[in-house]
Amino acid sequence: MATIRFNDINASQVWARLHQHQRSTRHVHMRELFDADPGRFERFSLRLDGLLLDYSKNRITDRTLELLFELAEVADLKGQMDAMRGGERINVSENRAVLHTALRLPADASLLVDGVDVVPEVHATLARMAAFSGDVRAGDWRGHAGQKITDVVNLGIGGSDLGPLLACEALAPWHDGPRVHYVSNVDPAHLARTLEGLDAASTLFIVCSKSFTTPETLLNAHAARRWFLARAPEPALARHFVAVSTNTCAAGAFGIPPDNLFGFWDWVGGRYSLWSAVGLSLMLAVGEANFRELLAGAHAMDTHFFEAPFTRNMPVLMALIGVWYNTFYGAHTHAIMPYDHGLRRLPAHIQQLDMESNGKRVGRYGERLDFDTGPVIWGEEGVNSQHAFFQLLHQGTRLVPSDFIVPMQSRYDDAQHRVLVANAFAQTEALMRGKTVAEAMAELTGVSGEALDMLAPQKTFPGNQPSNTLALSALTPHTLGMLLALYEHKVFVQGAVWGLNSFDQWGVEYGKQLARAIAPELEQGVDVGEHDSSTHGLIGFYRETHAQS
Ligand SMILES: O=P(O)(O)OC[C@H]1O[C@](O)(CO)[C@@H](O)[C@@H]1O
């Protein structure tokens, strides 16, 4: 039996002091904190390039932050940041370095990994991506029948889909290349509906898979190839299929010629891979210069993260405040509210980024943890979210810390955009301030007696619901890069404090393993193996419906 080791961060004195501090401050309403300190916003907000982080609408005082910074010291956060930045193999279970930040380093930088400078390799790949996407966008790379490529279909899932899909939608105003479509689900409807209306002669497929072993992506890739070969000869494949992967052998075995393969490295985690060749679909849509601006924005955030003192460090502050609610207030979720239609996929991307990184119950060395770790991430674009679930945020019984992400400028109707921004600001104010029963009653003019007693409590808002606001001067490739890198580092800091390996994802394997066993059992006449009665029953129901059809 393996030795059970305990991560003892929760045995530290500061951990106990944070619990004590929570008990002694939990009744303080944020209204009081604002009323007592007219300079609260100035003190609890930060600016970097075109990004403003307002963290003043949180249940924090200077003392809270002091204790949280002490917790970061006890967890040796700085040491862990240096280890990541320096290329140490901090992904211990997979014995890999974690260097998505190296993908954002300028060409004149250098970083040795196992004695090899990775920066020239990174830039060599970027140059290949730029040459290829430049050729496709200019019409120098044409389809087998000489047609310009008008549509690109990215076949990938998880980190090989969510990041580029988010960025592609967010940067829609910069699209001047071919249309880009993202197909991820193994549900055949996803590919079929995407291919409707596409012309094989002007369609380019990107098979995007770090491992090149993901069944969903391979099934879609084979299905796409069948669709293509029903409309074009075999030799044409090389003009219409490229791949992005670390697994050059498997991509080659699929039939991707070496010149059509864009590689990356095992020190890039899938959910951190947008910045690598996984971003090829995005570069095809917005061009090399905008893609490099995205990288530059992320690099600006990397430099801030690695060099700013914790007290003025955006990712560290957002992370520690998140730990405060998650671990010391028992808030189990964190909501992401992008007040921008272009950022509507941000919650989905951060769900993978955060929950696949920190959704763990054991520490990086297998230690058992007896405290809560990663929160459930959820969210929706604003203002749609207001008309869906804000009732619960305002008058429910749950503590839900949330991030409001709001660009200050729009490329469309400015007057209408002002209404969007006003709603975002109003929601954070209402969530913080609430409305007392006295204030509610004061508004119920002409109502009295039982009606007043019934209505007033229903029009009362407890408030004290925390939120961060990330205000972007405008949503651009640069600020998008900053924003996504900010969340990557926030997740890193939380994992570091909780003692997790934020860079493996063993938890995804068991379901896949069982799916591999069940898939053949859905065939008529195939013996069904050992399962519980429910799974047996479900398999039976599937076979029954297919027997009738
Ligand atoms: O890029 P790949 O190797 O196809 O993996 C896709 C996704 O599947 C996962 O491994 C989860 O199953 C993610 O971590 C990853 O982003």
The ligand as an SDF file (V2000), in Angstrom:
LIG
                    3D

 16 16  0  0  0  0  0  0  0  0999 V2000
   -5.2050   17.7270  -28.1810 O   0  0  0  0  0  0  0  0  0  0  0  0
   -5.5760   16.3370  -27.8320 P   0  0  0  0  0  0  0  0  0  0  0  0
   -4.4120   15.4610  -27.4880 O   0  0  0  0  0  0  0  0  0  0  0  0
   -6.4320   15.7170  -28.9160 O   0  0  0  0  0  0  0  0  0  0  0  0
   -6.4500   16.3810  -26.4870 O   0  0  0  0  0  0  0  0  0  0  0  0
   -7.6470   17.0700  -26.4310 C   0  0  0  0  0  0  0  0  0  0  0  0
   -8.0590   17.3290  -25.0300 C   0  0  0  0  0  0  0  0  0  0  0  0
   -8.3330   16.1050  -24.3600 O   0  0  0  0  0  0  0  0  0  0  0  0
   -7.8750   16.1830  -23.0090 C   0  0  0  0  0  0  0  0  0  0  0  0
   -6.7740   15.3790  -22.8980 O   0  0  0  0  0  0  0  0  0  0  0  0
   -8.9720   15.7530  -22.0690 C   0  0  0  0  0  0  0  0  0  0  0  0
   -9.5120   14.5900  -22.4360 O   0  0  0  0  0  0  0  0  0  0  0  0
   -7.5160   17.6360  -22.7870 C   0  0  0  0  0  0  0  0  0  0  0  0
   -6.5830   17.8300  -21.7900 O   0  0  0  0  0  0  0  0  0  0  0  0
   -7.0330   18.0320  -24.1580 C   0  0  0  0  0  0  0  0  0  0  0  0
   -7.0050   19.4030  -24.3250 O   0  0  0  0  0  0  0  0  0  0  0  0
  1  2  2  0
  2  3  1  0
  2  4  1  0
  2  5  1  0
  5  6  1  0
  6  7  1  0
  7  8  1  0
  7 15  1  0
  8  9  1  0
  9 10  1  0
  9 11  1  0
  9 13  1  0
 11 12  1  0
 13 14  1  0
 13 15  1  0
 15 16  1  0
M  END
$$$$
